């Protein structure tokens, strides 16, 4: 009698465990969950690329300092954009912003309208 109760309980516990595992896996495979996972991976990859770029810049600055010291050059190098390029970039950004604002005013994207 005790053996039967033991095996019944063990079977019920295994069934509950398997059911919860399957349900968790099914929730992970829903489109919303997959989209969230992809977004998280993209953000994580972006952070890794940013860290890599910062490491490369630090290495470049260190190497330039070493070369400058070896060649006897003590002038700091300006890292900013030249004035003309910076101004052009700002103007392009303003033009794009105006263009997209104009599009939003002309075409309100109402998904409830009948076609």
N, CA, C and O atoms as CSV, one atom per row, in Angstrom:
chain,resi,resn,atom,element,x,y,z
A,1,UNK,N,N,0.817,-1.184,0.000
A,1,UNK,CA,C,0.000,0.000,0.000
A,1,UNK,C,C,0.873,1.264,0.000
A,1,UNK,O,O,0.610,2.218,-0.732
A,2,UNK,N,N,1.911,1.245,0.836
A,2,UNK,CA,C,2.788,2.407,0.914
A,2,UNK,C,C,3.521,2.632,-0.404
A,2,UNK,O,O,3.720,3.776,-0.814
A,3,UNK,N,N,3.925,1.550,-1.072
A,3,UNK,CA,C,4.624,1.676,-2.355
A,3,UNK,C,C,3.734,2.327,-3.404
A,3,UNK,O,O,4.183,3.185,-4.164
A,4,UNK,N,N,2.478,1.918,-3.442
A,4,UNK,CA,C,1.558,2.502,-4.411
A,4,UNK,C,C,1.356,3.992,-4.155
A,4,UNK,O,O,1.332,4.780,-5.100
A,5,UNK,N,N,1.215,4.377,-2.927
A,5,UNK,CA,C,1.035,5.793,-2.577
A,5,UNK,C,C,2.291,6.582,-2.948
A,5,UNK,O,O,2.208,7.701,-3.455
A,6,UNK,N,N,3.449,5.983,-2.687
A,6,UNK,CA,C,4.704,6.655,-3.029
A,6,UNK,C,C,4.796,6.889,-4.535
A,6,UNK,O,O,5.093,8.002,-4.969
A,7,UNK,N,N,4.546,5.860,-5.328
A,7,UNK,CA,C,4.663,5.997,-6.781
A,7,UNK,C,C,3.577,6.893,-7.366
A,7,UNK,O,O,3.814,7.580,-8.359
A,8,UNK,N,N,2.395,6.896,-6.767
A,8,UNK,CA,C,1.346,7.804,-7.202
A,8,UNK,C,C,1.776,9.252,-6.959
A,8,UNK,O,O,1.610,10.106,-7.830
A,9,UNK,N,N,2.320,9.521,-5.791
A,9,UNK,CA,C,2.783,10.870,-5.448
A,9,UNK,C,C,3.944,11.274,-6.346
A,9,UNK,O,O,3.989,12.409,-6.821
A,10,UNK,N,N,4.876,10.372,-6.582
A,10,UNK,CA,C,6.022,10.680,-7.452
A,10,UNK,C,C,5.539,10.968,-8.874
A,10,UNK,O,O,6.056,11.884,-9.514
A,11,UNK,N,N,4.578,10.223,-9.378
A,11,UNK,CA,C,4.039,10.450,-10.713
A,11,UNK,C,C,3.310,11.780,-10.810
A,11,UNK,O,O,3.446,12.503,-11.797
A,12,UNK,N,N,2.533,12.099,-9.777
A,12,UNK,CA,C,1.807,13.371,-9.771
A,12,UNK,C,C,2.794,14.540,-9.728
A,12,UNK,O,O,2.606,15.536,-10.426
A,13,UNK,N,N,3.828,14.422,-8.923
A,13,UNK,CA,C,4.834,15.486,-8.844
A,13,UNK,C,C,5.562,15.654,-10.169
A,13,UNK,O,O,5.824,16.778,-10.596
A,14,UNK,N,N,5.890,14.538,-10.824
A,14,UNK,CA,C,6.561,14.610,-12.128
A,14,UNK,C,C,5.644,15.250,-13.164
A,14,UNK,O,O,6.101,16.025,-14.004
A,15,UNK,N,N,4.356,14.929,-13.106
A,15,UNK,CA,C,3.401,15.535,-14.035
A,15,UNK,C,C,3.274,17.036,-13.829
A,15,UNK,O,O,3.237,17.792,-14.799
A,16,UNK,N,N,3.209,17.471,-12.586
A,16,UNK,CA,C,3.133,18.909,-12.289
A,16,UNK,C,C,4.405,19.607,-12.747
A,16,UNK,O,O,4.348,20.682,-13.345
A,17,UNK,N,N,5.548,19.000,-12.469
A,17,UNK,CA,C,6.830,19.593,-12.876
A,17,UNK,C,C,6.906,19.718,-14.403
A,17,UNK,O,O,7.304,20.761,-14.922
A,18,UNK,N,N,6.527,18.660,-15.117
A,18,UNK,CA,C,6.593,18.687,-16.582
A,18,UNK,C,C,5.612,19.714,-17.149
A,18,UNK,O,O,5.936,20.416,-18.107
A,19,UNK,N,N,4.434,19.805,-16.575
A,19,UNK,CA,C,3.440,20.773,-17.045
A,19,UNK,C,C,3.938,22.202,-16.871
A,19,UNK,O,O,3.792,23.023,-17.777
A,20,UNK,N,N,4.524,22.505,-15.720
A,20,UNK,CA,C,5.031,23.864,-15.506
A,20,UNK,C,C,6.187,24.167,-16.444
A,20,UNK,O,O,6.294,25.289,-16.940
A,21,UNK,N,N,7.048,23.204,-16.697
A,21,UNK,CA,C,8.162,23.411,-17.636
A,21,UNK,C,C,7.642,23.707,-19.039
A,21,UNK,O,O,8.133,24.622,-19.701
A,22,UNK,N,N,6.671,22.953,-19.488
A,22,UNK,CA,C,6.111,23.135,-20.827
A,22,UNK,C,C,5.428,24.494,-20.926
A,22,UNK,O,O,5.593,25.195,-21.924
A,23,UNK,N,N,4.668,24.874,-19.910
A,23,UNK,CA,C,3.991,26.168,-19.937
A,23,UNK,C,C,4.982,27.331,-19.959
A,23,UNK,O,O,4.759,28.319,-20.658
A,24,UNK,N,N,6.060,27.223,-19.209
A,24,UNK,CA,C,7.093,28.277,-19.239
A,24,UNK,C,C,7.711,28.394,-20.631
A,24,UNK,O,O,7.919,29.498,-21.136
A,25,UNK,N,N,7.998,27.262,-21.236
A,25,UNK,CA,C,8.603,27.268,-22.565
A,25,UNK,C,C,7.632,27.837,-23.594
A,25,UNK,O,O,8.052,28.572,-24.487
A,26,UNK,N,N,6.365,27.519,-23.492
A,26,UNK,CA,C,5.369,28.064,-24.404
A,26,UNK,C,C,5.243,29.577,-24.254
A,26,UNK,O,O,5.081,30.286,-25.247
A,27,UNK,N,N,5.316,30.077,-23.022
A,27,UNK,CA,C,5.260,31.529,-22.807
A,27,UNK,C,C,6.489,32.217,-23.395
A,27,UNK,O,O,6.395,33.348,-23.871
A,28,UNK,N,N,7.636,31.547,-23.366
A,28,UNK,CA,C,8.856,32.123,-23.942
A,28,UNK,C,C,8.778,32.179,-25.460
A,28,UNK,O,O,9.480,32.982,-26.075
A,29,UNK,N,N,7.960,31.365,-26.070
A,29,UNK,CA,C,7.892,31.296,-27.523
A,29,UNK,C,C,6.743,32.105,-28.119
A,29,UNK,O,O,6.484,32.005,-29.318
A,30,UNK,N,N,6.054,32.898,-27.315
A,30,UNK,CA,C,5.007,33.760,-27.872
A,30,UNK,C,C,5.662,34.891,-28.653
A,30,UNK,O,O,6.802,35.252,-28.358
A,31,UNK,N,N,4.978,35.459,-29.640
A,31,UNK,CA,C,5.569,36.539,-30.440
A,31,UNK,C,C,6.008,37.744,-29.590
A,31,UNK,O,O,7.053,38.339,-29.855
A,32,UNK,N,N,5.208,38.105,-28.569
A,32,UNK,CA,C,5.576,39.234,-27.721
A,32,UNK,C,C,6.865,38.961,-26.960
A,32,UNK,O,O,7.733,39.826,-26.848
A,33,UNK,N,N,6.975,37.745,-26.441
A,33,UNK,CA,C,8.169,37.379,-25.694
A,33,UNK,C,C,9.398,37.331,-26.598
A,33,UNK,O,O,10.480,37.771,-26.210
A,34,UNK,N,N,9.225,36.793,-27.811
A,34,UNK,CA,C,10.353,36.742,-28.745
A,34,UNK,C,C,10.793,38.140,-29.150
A,34,UNK,O,O,11.988,38.402,-29.288
A,35,UNK,N,N,9.830,39.040,-29.340
A,35,UNK,CA,C,10.178,40.424,-29.686
A,35,UNK,C,C,10.925,41.090,-28.535
A,35,UNK,O,O,11.899,41.807,-28.762
A,36,UNK,N,N,10.480,40.861,-27.313
A,36,UNK,CA,C,11.163,41.443,-26.150
A,36,UNK,C,C,12.579,40.885,-26.022
A,36,UNK,O,O,13.514,41.624,-25.713
A,37,UNK,N,N,12.735,39.586,-26.258
A,37,UNK,CA,C,14.065,38.987,-26.187
A,37,UNK,C,C,14.984,39.569,-27.253
A,37,UNK,O,O,16.152,39.850,-26.985
A,38,UNK,N,N,14.459,39.750,-28.458
A,38,UNK,CA,C,15.263,40.332,-29.536
A,38,UNK,C,C,15.650,41.763,-29.201
A,38,UNK,O,O,16.784,42.175,-29.447
A,39,UNK,N,N,14.726,42.516,-28.649
A,39,UNK,CA,C,15.036,43.906,-28.264
A,39,UNK,C,C,16.099,43.938,-27.179
A,39,UNK,O,O,17.011,44.763,-27.228
A,40,UNK,N,N,15.993,43.053,-26.209
A,40,UNK,CA,C,16.999,43.002,-25.142
A,40,UNK,C,C,18.377,42.648,-25.702
A,40,UNK,O,O,19.386,43.227,-25.301
A,41,UNK,N,N,18.408,41.701,-26.622
A,41,UNK,CA,C,19.695,41.330,-27.237
A,41,UNK,C,C,20.279,42.492,-28.031
A,41,UNK,O,O,21.489,42.718,-28.011
A,42,UNK,N,N,19.412,43.232,-28.736
A,42,UNK,CA,C,19.887,44.379,-29.509
A,42,UNK,C,C,20.466,45.454,-28.589
A,42,UNK,O,O,21.507,46.038,-28.888
A,43,UNK,N,N,19.793,45.710,-27.478
A,43,UNK,CA,C,20.293,46.708,-26.526
A,43,UNK,C,C,21.621,46.239,-25.933
A,43,UNK,O,O,22.562,47.022,-25.798
A,44,UNK,N,N,21.686,44.969,-25.586
A,44,UNK,CA,C,22.921,44.419,-25.026
A,44,UNK,C,C,24.068,44.516,-26.030
A,44,UNK,O,O,25.189,44.870,-25.665
A,45,UNK,N,N,23.787,44.202,-27.292
A,45,UNK,CA,C,24.803,44.306,-28.338
A,45,UNK,C,C,25.243,45.749,-28.525
A,45,UNK,O,O,26.427,46.022,-28.725
A,46,UNK,N,N,24.289,46.671,-28.459
A,46,UNK,CA,C,24.626,48.093,-28.565
A,46,UNK,C,C,25.558,48.531,-27.448
A,46,UNK,O,O,26.512,49.273,-27.683
A,47,UNK,N,N,25.284,48.072,-26.230
A,47,UNK,CA,C,26.157,48.416,-25.107
A,47,UNK,C,C,27.557,47.829,-25.298
A,47,UNK,O,O,28.559,48.477,-24.996
A,48,UNK,N,N,27.612,46.612,-25.795
A,48,UNK,CA,C,28.927,45.994,-26.029
A,48,UNK,C,C,29.707,46.752,-27.108
A,48,UNK,O,O,30.913,46.960,-26.979
A,49,UNK,N,N,29.010,47.160,-28.167
A,49,UNK,CA,C,29.676,47.926,-29.223
A,49,UNK,C,C,30.150,49.279,-28.701
A,49,UNK,O,O,31.234,49.743,-29.056
A,50,UNK,N,N,29.339,49.904,-27.862
A,50,UNK,CA,C,29.734,51.187,-27.279
A,50,UNK,C,C,30.973,51.013,-26.411
A,50,UNK,O,O,31.906,51.812,-26.490
A,51,UNK,N,N,30.986,49.970,-25.581
A,51,UNK,CA,C,32.155,49.712,-24.743
A,51,UNK,C,C,33.391,49.441,-25.596
A,51,UNK,O,O,34.487,49.902,-25.276
A,52,UNK,N,N,33.208,48.688,-26.687
A,52,UNK,CA,C,34.327,48.409,-27.582
A,52,UNK,C,C,34.855,49.702,-28.201
A,52,UNK,O,O,36.066,49.917,-28.261
A,53,UNK,N,N,33.945,50.560,-28.661
A,53,UNK,CA,C,34.359,51.830,-29.271
A,53,UNK,C,C,35.098,52.703,-28.261
A,53,UNK,O,O,36.085,53.353,-28.604
A,54,UNK,N,N,34.623,52.719,-27.017
A,54,UNK,CA,C,35.310,53.501,-25.985
A,54,UNK,C,C,36.702,52.942,-25.701
A,54,UNK,O,O,37.650,53.700,-25.496
A,55,UNK,N,N,36.825,51.613,-25.689
A,55,UNK,CA,C,38.137,51.001,-25.493
A,55,UNK,C,C,39.083,51.335,-26.646
A,55,UNK,O,O,40.264,51.612,-26.438
A,56,UNK,N,N,38.540,51.303,-27.869
A,56,UNK,CA,C,39.370,51.636,-29.035
A,56,UNK,C,C,39.824,53.082,-28.959
A,56,UNK,O,O,40.990,53.378,-29.223
A,57,UNK,N,N,38.918,53.993,-28.599
A,57,UNK,CA,C,39.289,55.404,-28.481
A,57,UNK,C,C,40.349,55.622,-27.407
A,57,UNK,O,O,41.291,56.393,-27.595
A,58,UNK,N,N,40.184,54.933,-26.277
A,58,UNK,CA,C,41.168,55.071,-25.206
A,58,UNK,C,C,42.540,54.565,-25.673
A,58,UNK,O,O,43.567,55.189,-25.407
A,59,UNK,N,N,42.537,53.434,-26.368
A,59,UNK,CA,C,43.791,52.905,-26.901
A,59,UNK,C,C,44.415,53.834,-27.922
A,59,UNK,O,O,45.632,54.013,-27.945
A,60,UNK,N,N,43.573,54.431,-28.774
A,60,UNK,CA,C,44.092,55.379,-29.771
A,60,UNK,C,C,44.711,56.590,-29.083
A,60,UNK,O,O,45.794,57.042,-29.454
A,61,UNK,N,N,44.009,57.110,-28.077
A,61,UNK,CA,C,44.531,58.287,-27.381
A,61,UNK,C,C,45.849,57.966,-26.684
A,61,UNK,O,O,46.778,58.773,-26.688
A,62,UNK,N,N,45.919,56.779,-26.087
A,62,UNK,CA,C,47.154,56.377,-25.415
A,62,UNK,C,C,48.292,56.235,-26.429
A,62,UNK,O,O,49.410,56.691,-26.187
A,63,UNK,N,N,48.002,55.609,-27.550
A,63,UNK,CA,C,49.039,55.408,-28.573
A,63,UNK,C,C,49.474,56.736,-29.177
A,63,UNK,O,O,50.661,56.939,-29.434
A,64,UNK,N,N,48.519,57.651,-29.409
A,64,UNK,CA,C,48.882,58.966,-29.928
A,64,UNK,C,C,49.753,59.721,-28.939
A,64,UNK,O,O,50.685,60.424,-29.329
A,65,UNK,N,N,49.443,59.572,-27.659
A,65,UNK,CA,C,50.272,60.227,-26.636
A,65,UNK,C,C,51.682,59.641,-26.643
A,65,UNK,O,O,52.663,60.375,-26.522
A,66,UNK,N,N,51.781,58.325,-26.785
A,66,UNK,CA,C,53.093,57.684,-26.847
A,66,UNK,C,C,53.881,58.160,-28.072
A,66,UNK,O,O,55.071,58.465,-27.983
A,67,UNK,N,N,53.194,58.216,-29.214
A,67,UNK,CA,C,53.866,58.678,-30.431
A,67,UNK,C,C,54.252,60.147,-30.322
A,67,UNK,O,O,55.345,60.539,-30.730
A,68,UNK,N,N,53.354,60.956,-29.771
A,68,UNK,CA,C,53.659,62.373,-29.588
A,68,UNK,C,C,54.857,62.563,-28.672
A,68,UNK,O,O,55.702,63.425,-28.914
A,69,UNK,N,N,54.925,61.767,-27.634
A,69,UNK,CA,C,56.054,61.848,-26.706
A,69,UNK,C,C,57.343,61.411,-27.400
A,69,UNK,O,O,58.394,62.024,-27.212
A,70,UNK,N,N,57.258,60.352,-28.202
A,70,UNK,CA,C,58.439,59.858,-28.903
A,70,UNK,C,C,58.922,60.851,-29.954
A,70,UNK,O,O,60.125,60.976,-30.182
A,71,UNK,N,N,57.986,61.560,-30.598
A,71,UNK,CA,C,58.360,62.521,-31.638
A,71,UNK,C,C,58.586,63.929,-31.096
A,71,UNK,O,O,59.032,64.814,-31.827
A,72,UNK,N,N,58.282,64.135,-29.829
A,72,UNK,CA,C,58.477,65.448,-29.232
A,72,UNK,C,C,57.350,66.418,-29.530
A,72,UNK,O,O,57.552,67.631,-29.466
A,73,UNK,N,N,56.176,65.916,-29.852
A,73,UNK,CA,C,55.023,66.769,-30.120
A,73,UNK,C,C,54.184,66.823,-28.851
A,73,UNK,O,O,53.767,65.787,-28.333
A,74,UNK,N,N,53.940,68.011,-28.358
A,74,UNK,CA,C,53.209,68.160,-27.105
A,74,UNK,C,C,51.846,68.813,-27.297
A,74,UNK,O,O,51.150,69.038,-26.306
A,75,UNK,N,N,51.427,69.131,-28.527
A,75,UNK,CA,C,50.165,69.817,-28.753
A,75,UNK,C,C,49.000,68.838,-28.603
A,75,UNK,O,O,49.041,67.742,-29.163
A,76,UNK,N,N,47.971,69.216,-27.862
A,76,UNK,CA,C,46.784,68.357,-27.796
A,76,UNK,C,C,46.001,68.442,-29.107
A,76,UNK,O,O,45.932,69.502,-29.729
A,77,UNK,N,N,45.429,67.349,-29.508
A,77,UNK,CA,C,44.669,67.292,-30.748
A,77,UNK,C,C,43.200,67.530,-30.426
A,77,UNK,O,O,42.656,66.899,-29.520
A,78,UNK,N,N,42.539,68.451,-31.173
A,78,UNK,CA,C,41.127,68.740,-30.969
A,78,UNK,C,C,40.293,67.621,-31.586
A,78,UNK,O,O,40.442,67.313,-32.769
A,79,UNK,N,N,39.413,67.011,-30.785
A,79,UNK,CA,C,38.623,65.868,-31.244
A,79,UNK,C,C,37.276,66.269,-31.848
A,79,UNK,O,O,36.579,65.403,-32.378
A,80,UNK,N,N,36.884,67.530,-31.792
A,80,UNK,CA,C,35.575,67.943,-32.280
A,80,UNK,C,C,35.525,68.010,-33.793
A,80,UNK,O,O,36.558,67.966,-34.460
A,81,UNK,N,N,34.327,68.117,-34.328
A,81,UNK,CA,C,34.155,68.281,-35.765
A,81,UNK,C,C,34.592,69.684,-36.158
A,81,UNK,O,O,34.456,70.614,-35.363
A,82,UNK,N,N,35.107,69.854,-37.348
A,82,UNK,CA,C,35.368,71.201,-37.817
A,82,UNK,C,C,34.069,71.997,-37.830
A,82,UNK,O,O,32.983,71.430,-37.952
A,83,UNK,N,N,34.189,73.317,-37.702
A,83,UNK,CA,C,33.007,74.165,-37.572
A,83,UNK,C,C,32.055,73.989,-38.745
A,83,UNK,O,O,30.841,73.954,-38.543
A,84,UNK,N,N,32.568,73.877,-39.957
A,84,UNK,CA,C,31.702,73.762,-41.121
A,84,UNK,C,C,30.924,72.452,-41.099
A,84,UNK,O,O,29.733,72.440,-41.409
A,85,UNK,N,N,31.565,71.372,-40.744
A,85,UNK,CA,C,30.867,70.076,-40.715
A,85,UNK,C,C,29.826,70.054,-39.608
A,85,UNK,O,O,28.718,69.555,-39.807
A,86,UNK,N,N,30.166,70.580,-38.464
A,86,UNK,CA,C,29.210,70.603,-37.359
A,86,UNK,C,C,27.978,71.406,-37.711
A,86,UNK,O,O,26.859,70.990,-37.409
A,87,UNK,N,N,28.166,72.552,-38.345
A,87,UNK,CA,C,27.049,73.397,-38.732
A,87,UNK,C,C,26.197,72.693,-39.795
A,87,UNK,O,O,24.969,72.741,-39.732
A,88,UNK,N,N,26.835,72.046,-40.763
A,88,UNK,CA,C,26.100,71.328,-41.811
A,88,UNK,C,C,25.290,70.184,-41.215
A,88,UNK,O,O,24.154,69.945,-41.626
A,89,UNK,N,N,25.860,69.487,-40.261
A,89,UNK,CA,C,25.140,68.377,-39.631
A,89,UNK,C,C,23.904,68.886,-38.900
A,89,UNK,O,O,22.847,68.258,-38.962
A,90,UNK,N,N,24.026,70.013,-38.210
A,90,UNK,CA,C,22.877,70.579,-37.507
A,90,UNK,C,C,21.793,71.027,-38.485
A,90,UNK,O,O,20.605,70.836,-38.227
A,91,UNK,N,N,22.202,71.624,-39.610
A,91,UNK,CA,C,21.226,72.058,-40.602
A,91,UNK,C,C,20.492,70.869,-41.204
A,91,UNK,O,O,19.277,70.926,-41.398
A,92,UNK,N,N,21.209,69.799,-41.501
A,92,UNK,CA,C,20.564,68.588,-42.035
A,92,UNK,C,C,19.571,68.016,-41.033
A,92,UNK,O,O,18.481,67.583,-41.406
A,93,UNK,N,N,19.949,68.017,-39.776
A,93,UNK,CA,C,19.066,67.498,-38.749
A,93,UNK,C,C,17.784,68.341,-38.672
A,93,UNK,O,O,16.692,67.793,-38.523
A,94,UNK,N,N,17.911,69.645,-38.772
A,94,UNK,CA,C,16.733,70.524,-38.745
A,94,UNK,C,C,15.841,70.263,-39.954
A,94,UNK,O,O,14.617,70.243,-39.833
A,95,UNK,N,N,16.457,70.062,-41.129
A,95,UNK,CA,C,15.674,69.801,-42.332
A,95,UNK,C,C,14.894,68.493,-42.203
A,95,UNK,O,O,13.715,68.436,-42.554
A,96,UNK,N,N,15.544,67.447,-41.703
A,96,UNK,CA,C,14.854,66.183,-41.525
A,96,UNK,C,C,13.703,66.325,-40.540
A,96,UNK,O,O,12.616,65.799,-40.778
A,97,UNK,N,N,13.928,67.024,-39.447
A,97,UNK,CA,C,12.897,67.205,-38.445
A,97,UNK,C,C,11.690,67.927,-39.045
A,97,UNK,O,O,10.550,67.521,-38.819
A,98,UNK,N,N,11.939,69.010,-39.819
A,98,UNK,CA,C,10.847,69.749,-40.454
A,98,UNK,C,C,10.091,68.852,-41.424
A,98,UNK,O,O,8.861,68.884,-41.474
A,99,UNK,N,N,10.826,68.050,-42.196
A,99,UNK,CA,C,10.208,67.158,-43.177
A,99,UNK,C,C,9.268,66.173,-42.489
A,99,UNK,O,O,8.134,65.994,-42.932
A,100,UNK,N,N,9.725,65.533,-41.411
A,100,UNK,CA,C,8.900,64.546,-40.742
A,100,UNK,C,C,7.734,65.190,-40.008
A,100,UNK,O,O,6.663,64.588,-39.923
A,101,UNK,N,N,7.909,66.399,-39.475
A,101,UNK,CA,C,6.792,67.097,-38.854
A,101,UNK,C,C,5.727,67.413,-39.900
A,101,UNK,O,O,4.532,67.295,-39.630
A,102,UNK,N,N,6.163,67.815,-41.099
A,102,UNK,CA,C,5.234,68.129,-42.172
A,102,UNK,C,C,4.459,66.867,-42.585
A,102,UNK,O,O,3.251,66.928,-42.813
A,103,UNK,N,N,5.152,65.731,-42.681
A,103,UNK,CA,C,4.482,64.483,-43.042
A,103,UNK,C,C,3.446,64.086,-41.999
A,103,UNK,O,O,2.359,63.627,-42.349
A,104,UNK,N,N,3.771,64.259,-40.732
A,104,UNK,CA,C,2.831,63.901,-39.679
A,104,UNK,C,C,1.586,64.767,-39.740
A,104,UNK,O,O,0.491,64.288,-39.449
A,105,UNK,N,N,1.731,66.037,-40.115
A,105,UNK,CA,C,0.569,66.920,-40.188
A,105,UNK,C,C,-0.307,66.576,-41.385
A,105,UNK,O,O,-1.532,66.655,-41.293
A,106,UNK,N,N,0.295,66.199,-42.496
A,106,UNK,CA,C,-0.463,65.892,-43.709
A,106,UNK,C,C,-1.199,64.566,-43.604
A,106,UNK,O,O,-2.349,64.455,-44.028
A,107,UNK,N,N,-0.550,63.577,-43.051
A,107,UNK,CA,C,-1.102,62.235,-43.045
A,107,UNK,C,C,-1.186,61.706,-41.621
A,107,UNK,O,O,-0.269,61.029,-41.155
A,108,UNK,N,N,-2.261,62.006,-40.937
A,108,UNK,CA,C,-2.382,61.385,-39.610
A,108,UNK,C,C,-2.643,59.890,-39.807
A,108,UNK,O,O,-3.573,59.504,-40.515
A,109,UNK,N,N,-1.869,59.105,-39.214
A,109,UNK,CA,C,-1.975,57.663,-39.411
A,109,UNK,C,C,-3.085,57.118,-38.521
A,109,UNK,O,O,-2.851,56.697,-37.388
A,110,UNK,N,N,-4.306,57.140,-39.069
A,110,UNK,CA,C,-5.467,56.641,-38.345
A,110,UNK,C,C,-5.746,55.240,-38.841
A,110,UNK,O,O,-6.190,55.055,-39.975
A,111,UNK,N,N,-5.495,54.273,-38.019
A,111,UNK,CA,C,-5.671,52.885,-38.428
A,111,UNK,C,C,-7.127,52.444,-38.360
A,111,UNK,O,O,-7.461,51.352,-38.819
A,112,UNK,N,N,-7.990,53.270,-37.799
A,112,UNK,CA,C,-9.385,52.887,-37.656
A,112,UNK,C,C,-10.245,53.334,-38.843
A,112,UNK,O,O,-11.441,53.045,-38.879
A,113,UNK,N,N,-9.659,54.024,-39.798
A,113,UNK,CA,C,-10.458,54.469,-40.922
A,113,UNK,C,C,-10.739,53.304,-41.859
A,113,UNK,O,O,-9.961,52.354,-41.948
A,114,UNK,N,N,-11.878,53.400,-42.561
A,114,UNK,CA,C,-12.250,52.346,-43.503
A,114,UNK,C,C,-11.528,52.573,-44.815
A,114,UNK,O,O,-11.326,53.712,-45.235
A,115,UNK,N,N,-11.143,51.494,-45.454
A,115,UNK,CA,C,-10.438,51.596,-46.736
A,115,UNK,C,C,-11.329,51.201,-47.868
A,115,UNK,O,O,-10.907,51.224,-49.024
